[in-house]
Amino acid sequence: MLRIKLKWFHSLRLQLFVLFFLVSAIPFMFFASLTTGRIEAYFLEDSKAEWMRQANLVVSQIIQTNNYLKEGTNYTIFTNKIRELSQSEEVNARIIVVDPLGYVVADSSRIDLNTTLLNTQIFNALNKKNSSERYEKAGNFIMSTAVSIIDKEDNDKVLGAVLLSASINDIYKLLEDMESQIYFLSLIASLVIGLLSFFSSSIITRPIKTLMKVVQRVTNGQLDQKVKLNGKGEMAELANAFNHMTEQLQLVDQSRQEFVSDVSHELKTPLSSIKVLTESLMCEEDVPVEMYKEFFYDINSEVDRLNVIITDLLLLVKLDRTEIMLNINETNIKHLIANILKRLSPLARKKDIEMIYEANKEIYAEVDEVKLTLAISNIIENGIKYTPEGGQVKVKLQSDMQDVFIEVEDTGIGIAKEEQGRIFERFYRTDKTRSRDTGGTGLGLSITYRTIIMHTGSIQVESEEGIGSTFVIQIPIKHV
């Protein structure tokens, strides 16, 4: 049973808001992270290039103004020059100068003076591999740049190396501010999208709410409910499908009510006859034996009729069960139909009806012989019953590589076009008095239809009033 609480949809708009917010926030945050990373890489590359230029400038001034590294003279002037360059506005960084052996000959901060400093960066610079690297120390970001000092008279001779160390915290402060703004803008954009989805979600939720209200009514038994939605979108298609479903439910409910009514009527008719006959006997005095016999004969006939109706109803109930098993065996269909015609031939002879059977070859199919015999018998027997005297009933058997085709054609009274679609319904009669006059229950074609469907086959009818009817049964040769 379908149970849906409509109050769930009251929060749907809020859920859509959260969903759209998250969906938009995730890519925005990813974009913000990617953007800040690219900006950081750009600033670092720019800073490395700038400090490489400053280091080369310091090397140029050392070579031009002092020959200490080459001749070992004027040390005081050399160290003063280093300190002066370190404190200049253009450089403003710690400057360390080492000789070819990595010995610190000058240090603007005098921390590593007269020590050996031979790390990877210094070693590379002494081998003419200049570099600029960033590292973090005690929460501070430092740019370290090492450049070799080349003898201007001999380009193959390395006199030493210059190491510049400068704080780049200002860059990361700027990056931090930019990152905060980017993330803030991303959050605002996500929030705006979420709010827009919140206010526009009513366009989506309104038809859903309408549909669910109708669904709730249908589940409460109001099968005549319809959903009215304009447009041609998916919701309109869903509404049309739902309306079609309710129409089918109404038909099923109507068919069920008609079935109950028809069953009651079919059972009531013979019971009423029995009651009238028995009351007639009870009310009469000195009833002759012959009348007793006649009435008992009529009562017995009505009891037989009741028995036939109940038997057919029980058979239909069994056929309606999805778990019913078919006793499938390979059967000679040609012989099966021949036996049916042989059994029904006395009924045809009574009405002087010609029986014609056309079967050019032996055809074998995987079927339930008993159930299929009953189904085909119902069609042929109906053809005989509703064909006037001197008429004809023709049965034709054919097959292809996949299916068996059984065609039953009669020259009977025919079926009106508007009623041909309902002849397989239970108790349906094209003429309400016809089946009773011929002794039928109105269930034969329903039994035939269910049996053919269980064999994964089909049955079609073509008929014209006053000319006759043709039933075509199609059954697969291999049972699926």
VEXVODREN-564281 format. One record per residue (C-alpha): chain; residue in one letter; x, y, z; residue number from 1. Coordinates in Angstrom, 3 decimals. Layout:
<atoms>
ATOM  mol  type        c1        c2        c3  seq
ATOM    A     A         X         Y         Z  NUM
...
</atoms>
This chain:
<atoms>
ATOM  mol  type        c1        c2        c3  seq
ATOM    A     M     0.000     0.000     0.000    1
ATOM    A     L     1.335     3.425    -0.995    2
ATOM    A     R     1.684     5.764     1.968    3
ATOM    A     I     3.120     9.222     1.372    4
ATOM    A     K     3.114    12.035     3.870    5
ATOM    A     L     2.645    15.305     2.034    6
ATOM    A     K     4.341    17.258     4.821    7
ATOM    A     W     7.629    15.816     3.553    8
ATOM    A     F     7.304    18.068     0.527    9
ATOM    A     H     7.018    21.173     2.691   10
ATOM    A     S    10.753    20.810     3.348   11
ATOM    A     L    11.617    19.954    -0.255   12
ATOM    A     R    12.401    23.549    -1.112   13
ATOM    A     L    14.778    23.725     1.854   14
ATOM    A     Q    16.382    20.483     0.743   15
ATOM    A     L    16.810    21.883    -2.751   16
ATOM    A     F    18.404    24.999    -1.280   17
ATOM    A     V    20.920    22.913     0.678   18
ATOM    A     L    21.530    20.696    -2.361   19
ATOM    A     F    22.150    23.602    -4.751   20
ATOM    A     F    24.300    25.340    -2.152   21
ATOM    A     L    26.493    22.268    -1.708   22
ATOM    A     V    26.625    21.526    -5.424   23
ATOM    A     S    27.743    25.080    -6.197   24
ATOM    A     A    29.989    25.447    -3.117   25
ATOM    A     I    32.125    22.384    -3.859   26
ATOM    A     P    33.291    23.488    -7.338   27
ATOM    A     F    33.642    27.091    -6.135   28
ATOM    A     M    35.885    25.972    -3.264   29
ATOM    A     F    37.866    23.767    -5.610   30
ATOM    A     F    38.251    26.706    -7.991   31
ATOM    A     A    39.304    28.980    -5.109   32
ATOM    A     S    41.921    26.459    -3.970   33
ATOM    A     L    43.230    26.043    -7.503   34
ATOM    A     T    43.295    29.812    -8.058   35
ATOM    A     T    45.192    30.590    -4.859   36
ATOM    A     G    47.681    27.850    -5.693   37
ATOM    A     R    48.294    29.312    -9.153   38
ATOM    A     I    48.638    32.821    -7.692   39
ATOM    A     E    51.116    31.581    -5.089   40
ATOM    A     A    53.185    29.842    -7.771   41
ATOM    A     Y    53.172    33.020    -9.869   42
ATOM    A     F    54.311    35.240    -6.978   43
ATOM    A     L    57.020    32.755    -5.984   44
ATOM    A     E    58.408    32.585    -9.518   45
ATOM    A     D    58.350    36.362    -9.750   46
ATOM    A     S    60.090    36.657    -6.359   47
ATOM    A     K    62.749    34.116    -7.371   48
ATOM    A     A    63.462    36.038   -10.546   49
ATOM    A     E    63.673    39.309    -8.626   50
ATOM    A     W    66.042    37.924    -5.992   51
ATOM    A     M    68.147    36.253    -8.660   52
ATOM    A     R    68.490    39.683   -10.267   53
ATOM    A     Q    69.467    41.236    -6.926   54
ATOM    A     A    72.031    38.502    -6.273   55
ATOM    A     N    73.604    39.019    -9.698   56
ATOM    A     L    73.686    42.760    -8.995   57
ATOM    A     V    75.571    42.141    -5.721   58
ATOM    A     V    78.028    39.849    -7.526   59
ATOM    A     S    78.568    42.477   -10.221   60
ATOM    A     Q    79.383    45.166    -7.659   61
ATOM    A     I    81.729    42.829    -5.741   62
ATOM    A     I    83.695    42.034    -8.890   63
ATOM    A     Q    83.881    45.632   -10.062   64
ATOM    A     T    84.759    47.376    -6.808   65
ATOM    A     N    86.978    44.930    -4.936   66
ATOM    A     N    89.545    42.234    -5.694   67
ATOM    A     Y    89.587    40.635    -2.241   68
ATOM    A     L    88.350    37.235    -3.427   69
ATOM    A     K    91.052    37.195    -6.116   70
ATOM    A     E    94.005    38.893    -4.440   71
ATOM    A     G    93.087    38.739    -0.731   72
ATOM    A     T    93.595    42.487    -0.158   73
ATOM    A     N    91.405    45.301     1.207   74
ATOM    A     Y    89.301    43.002     3.436   75
ATOM    A     T    87.864    45.887     5.441   76
ATOM    A     I    86.684    47.672     2.330   77
ATOM    A     F    85.230    44.373     1.082   78
ATOM    A     T    83.217    43.660     4.265   79
ATOM    A     N    82.028    47.276     4.481   80
ATOM    A     K    80.810    47.046     0.904   81
ATOM    A     I    78.893    43.855     1.727   82
ATOM    A     R    77.280    45.481     4.756   83
ATOM    A     E    76.433    48.569     2.724   84
ATOM    A     L    74.760    46.483    -0.005   85
ATOM    A     S    72.863    44.452     2.607   86
ATOM    A     Q    71.388    47.603     4.123   87
ATOM    A     S    70.570    49.311     0.857   88
ATOM    A     E    66.900    49.847     0.025   89
ATOM    A     E    67.286    47.987    -3.242   90
ATOM    A     V    68.678    44.794    -1.660   91
ATOM    A     N    67.689    44.839     2.031   92
ATOM    A     A    68.677    41.212     2.656   93
ATOM    A     R    71.308    39.226     4.469   94
ATOM    A     I    74.376    38.696     2.286   95
ATOM    A     I    76.862    35.880     2.814   96
ATOM    A     V    79.986    35.534     0.658   97
ATOM    A     V    81.965    32.282     0.600   98
ATOM    A     D    85.270    31.430    -1.092   99
ATOM    A     P    85.718    28.476    -3.484  100
ATOM    A     L    86.027    26.124    -0.490  101
ATOM    A     G    82.786    27.262     1.146  102
ATOM    A     Y    84.509    29.306     3.830  103
ATOM    A     V    82.406    32.344     4.887  104
ATOM    A     V    84.557    35.419     4.236  105
ATOM    A     A    81.740    37.944     4.718  106
ATOM    A     D    78.362    37.901     6.454  107
ATOM    A     S    76.263    41.041     6.773  108
ATOM    A     S    74.745    39.633     9.971  109
ATOM    A     R    78.195    38.308    11.199  110
ATOM    A     I    76.440    35.127    12.431  111
ATOM    A     D    78.290    32.596    10.241  112
ATOM    A     L    81.475    34.593     9.751  113
ATOM    A     N    84.710    32.535     9.661  114
ATOM    A     T    82.767    29.243     9.375  115
ATOM    A     T    82.372    26.806     6.561  116
ATOM    A     L    78.962    26.881     4.836  117
ATOM    A     L    78.695    24.155     2.242  118
ATOM    A     N    75.054    23.192     1.800  119
ATOM    A     T    73.530    21.932    -1.450  120
ATOM    A     Q    72.628    25.397    -2.708  121
ATOM    A     I    76.179    26.773    -2.042  122
ATOM    A     F    77.726    23.686    -3.573  123
ATOM    A     N    75.662    24.113    -6.736  124
ATOM    A     A    76.529    27.808    -6.954  125
ATOM    A     L    80.277    27.025    -6.690  126
ATOM    A     N    79.669    24.721    -9.675  127
ATOM    A     K    78.009    27.526   -11.690  128
ATOM    A     K    74.475    26.316   -10.927  129
ATOM    A     N    72.661    29.340    -9.592  130
ATOM    A     S    69.403    28.741    -7.714  131
ATOM    A     S    66.691    30.411    -5.723  132
ATOM    A     E    64.691    28.452    -3.126  133
ATOM    A     R    61.986    29.143    -0.617  134
ATOM    A     Y    61.955    27.658     2.870  135
ATOM    A     E    60.121    28.196     6.126  136
ATOM    A     K    61.856    28.818     9.431  137
ATOM    A     A    60.172    29.555    12.765  138
ATOM    A     G    56.942    30.540    11.011  139
ATOM    A     N    58.745    32.884     8.597  140
ATOM    A     F    59.093    32.396     4.845  141
ATOM    A     I    62.631    32.961     3.554  142
ATOM    A     M    63.866    33.280    -0.035  143
ATOM    A     S    67.419    31.967    -0.339  144
ATOM    A     T    69.316    32.797    -3.567  145
ATOM    A     A    72.832    31.513    -4.339  146
ATOM    A     V    74.868    32.877    -7.280  147
ATOM    A     S    78.421    32.044    -8.268  148
ATOM    A     I    81.120    34.744    -8.485  149
ATOM    A     I    83.001    34.353   -11.782  150
ATOM    A     D    86.412    35.917   -12.456  151
ATOM    A     K    85.783    38.580   -15.075  152
ATOM    A     E    89.165    37.829   -16.672  153
ATOM    A     D    88.693    34.054   -16.675  154
ATOM    A     N    85.129    32.853   -17.106  155
ATOM    A     D    86.070    29.308   -16.140  156
ATOM    A     K    87.333    30.358   -12.718  157
ATOM    A     V    84.875    30.564    -9.777  158
ATOM    A     L    86.046    32.966    -7.054  159
ATOM    A     G    83.255    32.080    -4.645  160
ATOM    A     A    79.519    32.468    -4.217  161
ATOM    A     V    76.997    34.975    -2.859  162
ATOM    A     L    74.029    33.824    -0.788  163
ATOM    A     L    71.126    36.247    -0.312  164
ATOM    A     S    68.494    35.482     2.353  165
ATOM    A     A    65.406    37.694     2.560  166
ATOM    A     S    62.013    37.469     4.229  167
ATOM    A     I    59.050    37.100     1.849  168
ATOM    A     N    56.380    37.213     4.564  169
ATOM    A     D    54.838    40.200     2.812  170
ATOM    A     I    54.075    37.992    -0.184  171
ATOM    A     Y    52.335    35.392     1.957  172
ATOM    A     K    50.451    38.087     3.843  173
ATOM    A     L    49.156    39.334     0.493  174
ATOM    A     L    48.366    35.767    -0.582  175
ATOM    A     E    46.495    35.150     2.658  176
ATOM    A     D    44.376    38.280     2.123  177
ATOM    A     M    43.662    37.303    -1.480  178
ATOM    A     E    42.798    33.741    -0.459  179
ATOM    A     S    40.358    34.997     2.178  180
ATOM    A     Q    38.662    37.246    -0.375  181
ATOM    A     I    38.463    34.480    -2.989  182
ATOM    A     Y    36.941    32.001    -0.532  183
ATOM    A     F    34.568    34.670     0.748  184
ATOM    A     L    33.396    35.520    -2.770  185
ATOM    A     S    32.987    31.796    -3.540  186
ATOM    A     L    30.881    31.380    -0.414  187
ATOM    A     I    28.739    34.394    -1.338  188
ATOM    A     A    28.269    33.069    -4.890  189
ATOM    A     S    27.236    29.649    -3.533  190
ATOM    A     L    24.832    31.277    -1.104  191
ATOM    A     V    23.278    33.388    -3.868  192
ATOM    A     I    22.798    30.305    -6.046  193
ATOM    A     G    21.270    28.463    -3.102  194
ATOM    A     L    18.859    31.332    -2.412  195
ATOM    A     L    17.879    31.573    -6.067  196
ATOM    A     S    17.190    27.831    -6.098  197
ATOM    A     F    15.185    28.196    -2.884  198
ATOM    A     F    12.869    30.810    -4.364  199
ATOM    A     S    12.657    29.178    -7.799  200
ATOM    A     S    12.166    25.642    -6.463  201
ATOM    A     S     8.436    26.295    -6.077  202
ATOM    A     I     8.222    25.980    -9.863  203
ATOM    A     I     9.514    22.419    -9.474  204
ATOM    A     T     7.757    21.449    -6.259  205
ATOM    A     R     4.309    22.840    -7.113  206
ATOM    A     P     3.446    20.149    -9.708  207
ATOM    A     I     4.968    17.482    -7.451  208
ATOM    A     K     2.769    18.610    -4.581  209
ATOM    A     T    -0.259    18.611    -6.876  210
ATOM    A     L     0.567    15.099    -8.044  211
ATOM    A     M     1.125    13.773    -4.532  212
ATOM    A     K    -2.178    15.193    -3.273  213
ATOM    A     V    -3.972    13.353    -6.046  214
ATOM    A     V    -1.968    10.185    -5.303  215
ATOM    A     Q    -3.051    10.418    -1.689  216
ATOM    A     R    -6.700    10.678    -2.728  217
ATOM    A     V    -6.329     7.697    -5.066  218
ATOM    A     T    -4.776     5.618    -2.290  219
ATOM    A     N    -7.847     6.494    -0.194  220
ATOM    A     G   -10.066     4.957    -2.867  221
ATOM    A     Q   -11.027     8.019    -4.957  222
ATOM    A     L   -10.114     6.474    -8.310  223
ATOM    A     D   -11.783     9.218   -10.370  224
ATOM    A     Q    -9.050    11.751    -9.536  225
ATOM    A     K    -7.088    13.409   -12.370  226
ATOM    A     V    -3.919    15.503   -12.432  227
ATOM    A     K    -4.088    18.682   -14.509  228
ATOM    A     L    -0.630    19.929   -15.506  229
ATOM    A     N     0.107    22.173   -18.448  230
ATOM    A     G     3.161    21.951   -20.659  231
ATOM    A     K     5.051    19.193   -22.405  232
ATOM    A     G     7.863    18.440   -19.955  233
ATOM    A     E     8.627    15.371   -17.893  234
ATOM    A     M     6.110    16.337   -15.194  235
ATOM    A     A     3.350    16.632   -17.797  236
ATOM    A     E     4.279    13.183   -19.130  237
ATOM    A     L     4.227    11.820   -15.578  238
ATOM    A     A     0.800    13.375   -15.004  239
ATOM    A     N    -0.529    11.834   -18.217  240
ATOM    A     A     0.875     8.445   -17.214  241
ATOM    A     F    -0.733     8.789   -13.785  242
ATOM    A     N    -4.084     9.742   -15.331  243
ATOM    A     H    -3.861     6.728   -17.605  244
ATOM    A     M    -3.113     4.544   -14.581  245
ATOM    A     T    -6.170     5.850   -12.716  246
ATOM    A     E    -8.301     5.176   -15.800  247
ATOM    A     Q    -7.029     1.601   -15.850  248
ATOM    A     L    -7.711     1.278   -12.119  249
ATOM    A     Q   -11.250     2.513   -12.699  250
ATOM    A     L   -11.693    -0.039   -15.451  251
ATOM    A     V   -10.357    -2.791   -13.193  252
ATOM    A     D   -12.653    -1.686   -10.389  253
ATOM    A     Q   -15.596    -1.487   -12.781  254
ATOM    A     S   -14.720    -4.894   -14.195  255
ATOM    A     R   -14.544    -6.320   -10.678  256
ATOM    A     Q   -17.944    -4.908    -9.806  257
ATOM    A     E   -19.413    -6.189   -13.066  258
ATOM    A     F   -17.849    -9.577   -12.434  259
ATOM    A     V   -19.385    -9.811    -8.976  260
ATOM    A     S   -22.716    -8.699   -10.413  261
ATOM    A     D   -22.504   -11.178   -13.289  262
ATOM    A     V   -21.531   -14.047   -11.001  263
ATOM    A     S   -24.437   -13.232    -8.729  264
ATOM    A     H   -26.790   -13.027   -11.684  265
ATOM    A     E   -25.527   -16.259   -13.267  266
ATOM    A     L   -25.904   -18.142    -9.991  267
ATOM    A     K   -29.197   -16.514    -9.152  268
ATOM    A     T   -30.888   -17.566   -12.422  269
ATOM    A     P   -30.700   -21.367   -11.912  270
ATOM    A     L   -31.316   -20.972    -8.193  271
ATOM    A     S   -34.458   -18.963    -8.926  272
ATOM    A     S   -35.597   -21.651   -11.364  273
ATOM    A     I   -35.016   -24.358    -8.770  274
ATOM    A     K   -36.914   -22.354    -6.143  275
ATOM    A     V   -39.899   -21.817    -8.485  276
ATOM    A     L   -40.016   -25.497    -9.416  277
ATOM    A     T   -39.792   -26.731    -5.830  278
ATOM    A     E   -42.386   -24.211    -4.587  279
ATOM    A     S   -44.712   -25.286    -7.395  280
ATOM    A     L   -44.448   -28.882    -6.238  281
ATOM    A     M   -44.905   -27.884    -2.608  282
ATOM    A     C   -47.994   -25.800    -3.270  283
ATOM    A     E   -49.762   -28.310    -5.482  284
ATOM    A     E   -51.783   -31.164    -4.004  285
ATOM    A     D   -52.107   -34.581    -5.578  286
ATOM    A     V   -49.363   -33.810    -8.123  287
ATOM    A     P   -49.094   -36.524   -10.761  288
ATOM    A     V   -45.928   -38.597   -10.874  289
ATOM    A     E   -45.255   -37.427   -14.417  290
ATOM    A     M   -45.134   -33.790   -13.255  291
ATOM    A     Y   -42.775   -34.729   -10.431  292
ATOM    A     K   -40.511   -36.403   -12.945  293
ATOM    A     E   -40.664   -33.404   -15.292  294
ATOM    A     F   -39.938   -30.905   -12.528  295
ATOM    A     F   -37.129   -33.022   -11.088  296
ATOM    A     Y   -35.641   -33.274   -14.557  297
ATOM    A     D   -35.714   -29.463   -14.835  298
ATOM    A     I   -34.239   -29.091   -11.333  299
ATOM    A     N   -31.473   -31.512   -12.233  300
ATOM    A     S   -30.705   -29.480   -15.375  301
ATOM    A     E   -30.422   -26.277   -13.338  302
ATOM    A     V   -28.139   -28.023   -10.815  303
ATOM    A     D   -25.963   -29.160   -13.726  304
ATOM    A     R   -25.884   -25.583   -14.965  305
ATOM    A     L   -24.806   -24.368   -11.512  306
ATOM    A     N   -22.106   -27.005   -11.453  307
ATOM    A     V   -20.783   -25.902   -14.868  308
ATOM    A     I   -20.673   -22.253   -13.790  309
ATOM    A     I   -18.854   -23.047   -10.549  310
ATOM    A     T   -16.421   -25.368   -12.336  311
ATOM    A     D   -15.595   -22.665   -14.906  312
ATOM    A     L   -15.169   -20.061   -12.163  313
ATOM    A     L   -12.768   -22.304   -10.249  314
ATOM    A     L   -10.812   -22.932   -13.445  315
ATOM    A     L   -10.549   -19.183   -14.108  316
ATOM    A     V    -9.341   -18.583   -10.546  317
ATOM    A     K    -6.630   -21.198   -11.076  318
ATOM    A     L    -5.630   -19.658   -14.420  319
ATOM    A     D    -5.383   -16.217   -12.792  320
ATOM    A     R    -2.794   -17.430   -10.314  321
ATOM    A     T     0.668   -16.442   -11.487  322
ATOM    A     E     2.241   -19.445    -9.764  323
ATOM    A     I     0.142   -22.050   -11.592  324
ATOM    A     M     2.300   -24.610   -13.366  325
ATOM    A     L     1.823   -25.779   -16.932  326
ATOM    A     N     2.437   -29.412   -17.719  327
ATOM    A     I     4.545   -28.739   -20.809  328
ATOM    A     N     5.219   -31.601   -23.224  329
ATOM    A     E     5.996   -31.806   -26.911  330
ATOM    A     T     2.598   -32.369   -28.513  331
ATOM    A     N     1.426   -33.177   -32.029  332
ATOM    A     I    -0.888   -30.218   -32.647  333
ATOM    A     K    -2.329   -31.785   -35.826  334
ATOM    A     H    -3.537   -34.831   -33.901  335
ATOM    A     L    -4.718   -32.703   -30.966  336
ATOM    A     I    -7.057   -30.668   -33.192  337
ATOM    A     A    -8.216   -33.794   -35.050  338
ATOM    A     N    -9.284   -35.352   -31.748  339
ATOM    A     I   -11.160   -32.167   -30.790  340
ATOM    A     L   -13.051   -32.161   -34.107  341
ATOM    A     K   -13.870   -35.841   -33.716  342
ATOM    A     R   -15.333   -35.203   -30.250  343
ATOM    A     L   -17.395   -32.208   -31.461  344
ATOM    A     S   -18.580   -33.793   -34.706  345
ATOM    A     P   -21.880   -35.077   -33.181  346
ATOM    A     L   -22.796   -31.504   -32.201  347
ATOM    A     A   -22.044   -30.348   -35.762  348
ATOM    A     R   -24.069   -33.164   -37.335  349
ATOM    A     K   -27.128   -32.219   -35.278  350
ATOM    A     K   -27.139   -28.826   -37.001  351
ATOM    A     D   -25.968   -30.133   -40.370  352
ATOM    A     I   -22.783   -28.025   -40.088  353
ATOM    A     E   -19.875   -28.926   -42.360  354
ATOM    A     M   -16.529   -29.373   -40.524  355
ATOM    A     I   -13.405   -28.691   -42.624  356
ATOM    A     Y    -9.880   -29.328   -41.344  357
ATOM    A     E    -6.810   -28.130   -43.269  358
ATOM    A     A    -3.453   -29.344   -41.944  359
ATOM    A     N    -0.721   -30.043   -44.500  360
ATOM    A     K     1.980   -31.308   -42.121  361
ATOM    A     E     2.716   -32.658   -38.688  362
ATOM    A     I     3.439   -29.811   -36.282  363
ATOM    A     Y     4.917   -30.354   -32.855  364
ATOM    A     A     4.923   -27.700   -30.109  365
ATOM    A     E     5.746   -27.530   -26.407  366
ATOM    A     V     2.320   -27.017   -24.763  367
ATOM    A     D     0.075   -28.139   -21.919  368
ATOM    A     E    -2.074   -30.553   -23.929  369
ATOM    A     V    -5.035   -30.625   -21.534  370
ATOM    A     K    -5.361   -26.846   -21.114  371
ATOM    A     L    -4.751   -26.095   -24.784  372
ATOM    A     T    -7.351   -28.716   -25.795  373
ATOM    A     L    -9.921   -26.956   -23.603  374
ATOM    A     A    -9.037   -23.552   -25.075  375
ATOM    A     I    -9.302   -24.680   -28.712  376
ATOM    A     S   -12.467   -26.674   -27.969  377
ATOM    A     N   -14.158   -23.537   -26.633  378
ATOM    A     I   -13.470   -21.647   -29.875  379
ATOM    A     I   -14.618   -24.461   -32.181  380
ATOM    A     E   -17.660   -25.274   -30.034  381
ATOM    A     N   -18.721   -21.610   -30.072  382
ATOM    A     G   -18.377   -21.619   -33.844  383
ATOM    A     I   -20.725   -24.600   -34.059  384
ATOM    A     K   -23.249   -23.188   -31.547  385
ATOM    A     Y   -23.542   -19.771   -33.204  386
ATOM    A     T   -23.528   -20.968   -36.819  387
ATOM    A     P   -26.999   -21.523   -38.314  388
ATOM    A     E   -27.957   -24.937   -39.632  389
ATOM    A     G   -26.285   -25.873   -42.927  390
ATOM    A     G   -23.333   -23.572   -42.168  391
ATOM    A     Q   -19.624   -24.279   -42.100  392
ATOM    A     V   -16.785   -24.290   -39.574  393
ATOM    A     K   -13.255   -24.428   -40.989  394
ATOM    A     V   -10.102   -25.107   -38.917  395
ATOM    A     K    -6.723   -24.360   -40.524  396
ATOM    A     L    -3.349   -25.335   -38.982  397
ATOM    A     Q    -0.125   -23.625   -40.114  398
ATOM    A     S     3.318   -22.827   -38.694  399
ATOM    A     D     6.553   -21.013   -39.359  400
ATOM    A     M     9.983   -21.460   -37.756  401
ATOM    A     Q     8.833   -20.022   -34.416  402
ATOM    A     D     5.053   -20.170   -34.010  403
ATOM    A     V     1.974   -22.334   -34.551  404
ATOM    A     F    -1.102   -20.642   -36.037  405
ATOM    A     I    -4.584   -22.116   -35.497  406
ATOM    A     E    -7.350   -20.404   -37.466  407
ATOM    A     V   -11.020   -21.147   -36.714  408
ATOM    A     E   -13.439   -19.646   -39.231  409
ATOM    A     D   -17.234   -19.987   -39.097  410
ATOM    A     T   -20.229   -18.732   -41.075  411
ATOM    A     G   -22.136   -17.821   -37.943  412
ATOM    A     I   -24.039   -14.769   -36.771  413
ATOM    A     G   -20.852   -12.732   -36.225  414
ATOM    A     I   -19.874   -10.134   -33.607  415
ATOM    A     A   -20.410    -6.387   -33.782  416
ATOM    A     K   -17.237    -4.290   -34.229  417
ATOM    A     E   -17.787    -2.333   -31.021  418
ATOM    A     E   -18.080    -5.547   -28.991  419
ATOM    A     Q   -15.108    -7.492   -30.381  420
ATOM    A     G   -12.710    -5.962   -27.866  421
ATOM    A     R   -14.733    -7.222   -24.891  422
ATOM    A     I   -15.629   -10.787   -25.851  423
ATOM    A     F   -12.780   -12.191   -23.705  424
ATOM    A     E   -14.138   -10.530   -20.548  425
ATOM    A     R   -15.778   -12.807   -18.006  426
ATOM    A     F   -19.554   -13.237   -18.421  427
ATOM    A     Y   -19.609   -10.772   -21.299  428
ATOM    A     R   -22.252   -11.609   -23.892  429
ATOM    A     T   -22.876    -9.827   -27.158  430
ATOM    A     D   -26.488   -10.943   -26.806  431
ATOM    A     K   -27.564   -11.348   -23.193  432
ATOM    A     T   -30.012   -14.156   -24.044  433
ATOM    A     R   -27.879   -15.962   -26.597  434
ATOM    A     S   -25.524   -17.882   -24.292  435
ATOM    A     R   -28.308   -19.004   -21.997  436
ATOM    A     D   -30.252   -20.356   -24.928  437
ATOM    A     T   -27.212   -22.319   -26.054  438
ATOM    A     G   -26.289   -23.427   -22.554  439
ATOM    A     G   -23.113   -21.316   -22.135  440
ATOM    A     T   -21.856   -19.587   -19.008  441
ATOM    A     G   -20.072   -16.650   -20.652  442
ATOM    A     L   -16.719   -17.878   -19.296  443
ATOM    A     G   -15.469   -20.020   -22.182  444
ATOM    A     L   -13.642   -17.273   -24.099  445
ATOM    A     S   -12.146   -15.926   -20.851  446
ATOM    A     I   -10.728   -19.390   -20.125  447
ATOM    A     T    -9.410   -19.627   -23.674  448
ATOM    A     Y    -7.775   -16.183   -23.458  449
ATOM    A     R    -6.057   -16.908   -20.115  450
ATOM    A     T    -4.810   -20.283   -21.384  451
ATOM    A     I    -3.290   -18.765   -24.545  452
ATOM    A     I    -1.647   -15.969   -22.534  453
ATOM    A     M    -0.142   -18.540   -20.156  454
ATOM    A     H     1.439   -20.155   -23.229  455
ATOM    A     T     2.937   -16.698   -24.076  456
ATOM    A     G     0.774   -16.632   -27.172  457
ATOM    A     S    -1.979   -14.385   -28.529  458
ATOM    A     I    -5.527   -14.628   -29.876  459
ATOM    A     Q    -7.119   -12.259   -32.401  460
ATOM    A     V   -10.656   -12.061   -33.775  461
ATOM    A     E   -12.111   -10.655   -36.977  462
ATOM    A     S   -15.871   -10.728   -37.387  463
ATOM    A     E   -18.749    -9.222   -39.308  464
ATOM    A     E   -22.352    -9.519   -38.278  465
ATOM    A     G   -24.324   -11.899   -40.459  466
ATOM    A     I   -21.229   -13.237   -42.224  467
ATOM    A     G   -19.167   -14.995   -39.553  468
ATOM    A     S   -16.106   -14.839   -37.318  469
ATOM    A     T   -12.449   -15.833   -37.605  470
ATOM    A     F   -10.316   -16.527   -34.527  471
ATOM    A     V    -6.536   -16.799   -34.953  472
ATOM    A     I    -4.505   -18.384   -32.153  473
ATOM    A     Q    -0.708   -17.977   -32.143  474
ATOM    A     I     1.451   -20.105   -29.826  475
ATOM    A     P     5.273   -20.388   -29.770  476
ATOM    A     I     6.664   -23.767   -30.825  477
ATOM    A     K     9.260   -23.564   -28.034  478
ATOM    A     H     7.755   -22.740   -24.653  479
ATOM    A     V     9.440   -19.875   -22.822  480
</atoms>
